Amino acid sequence: MGAKGKIYVVLITTSSKEEAFKISRTLVEERLAACANIMPKITSVYRWQGKVEEAPEALIIVKTTSNAFERLVSRVRELHSYTVPEIIALPVEAGYRDYLNWVVESTH
């Protein structure tokens, strides 16, 4: 994408569907994300403070740019209930050009 930045798919887990909607709507309204898809019911298995835990969570799949990513991370950390929220960016290697252009336009 050149000077406008790369496209990222960002994965964010939350404690509930309600928290996922709050974060998603804020990111899109503030142009930090072009789109956010919410998977309201997942189960996560993870190690936390020396113990293996299981928890119901919601997953947000966000489309954004590398230029907006650091601001997105800061905003998610402000809104999120977790001490250490999962925020993982995966670079998009290829995609439908018109869609990728829309992501860039939507985050400016």
Residue pairs with C-beta under 8 A, 6 or more apart in sequence:
1 7
1 65
1 100
1 104
4 65
4 67
4 104
4 108
5 65
5 66
5 67
5 68
5 104
6 65
6 66
6 91
6 92
7 63
7 64
7 65
7 66
7 91
7 92
7 95
7 100
7 103
7 104
8 62
8 63
8 64
8 65
8 66
8 69
8 89
8 90
8 91
8 92
9 61
9 62
9 63
9 89
9 90
9 92
10 33
10 60
10 61
10 62
10 63
10 64
10 69
10 72
10 87
10 88
10 89
10 90
11 59
11 60
11 61
11 62
11 86
11 87
11 88
11 90
12 20
12 23
12 59
12 60
12 62
12 76
12 80
12 85
12 86
12 87
12 88
13 42
13 44
13 57
13 58
13 59
13 60
13 85
13 86
14 20
14 23
14 57
14 58
14 59
14 60
14 80
14 81
14 82
14 85
15 55
15 57
15 58
15 81
15 82
16 57
16 58
17 38
17 40
17 41
17 58
19 58
19 79
19 80
19 81
20 38
20 40
20 58
20 59
20 60
21 38
22 79
23 36
23 60
23 76
23 79
23 80
24 33
24 36
24 38
24 60
24 62
25 36
26 32
26 75
26 79
27 33
27 36
27 62
27 64
27 72
27 75
27 76
28 34
28 35
28 36
30 75
31 68
31 106
31 107
31 108
32 64
32 68
32 71
32 72
32 75
32 107
33 62
33 63
33 64
33 68
33 72
33 106
33 107
34 63
34 64
34 102
34 103
34 104
34 105
34 106
34 107
35 62
35 63
35 103
35 106
36 60
36 61
36 62
36 63
37 60
37 61
37 62
38 58
38 59
38 60
38 61
39 58
39 59
39 60
39 61
40 58
41 56
41 58
42 56
42 57
42 58
42 59
43 54
43 55
43 56
43 57
44 54
44 55
44 56
44 57
45 52
45 53
45 54
46 52
46 53
46 55
47 53
62 72
63 103
64 72
64 89
64 103
64 107
65 103
65 104
65 107
66 89
66 91
67 107
68 107
69 89
72 87
73 87
76 85
76 87
77 85
77 87
92 100
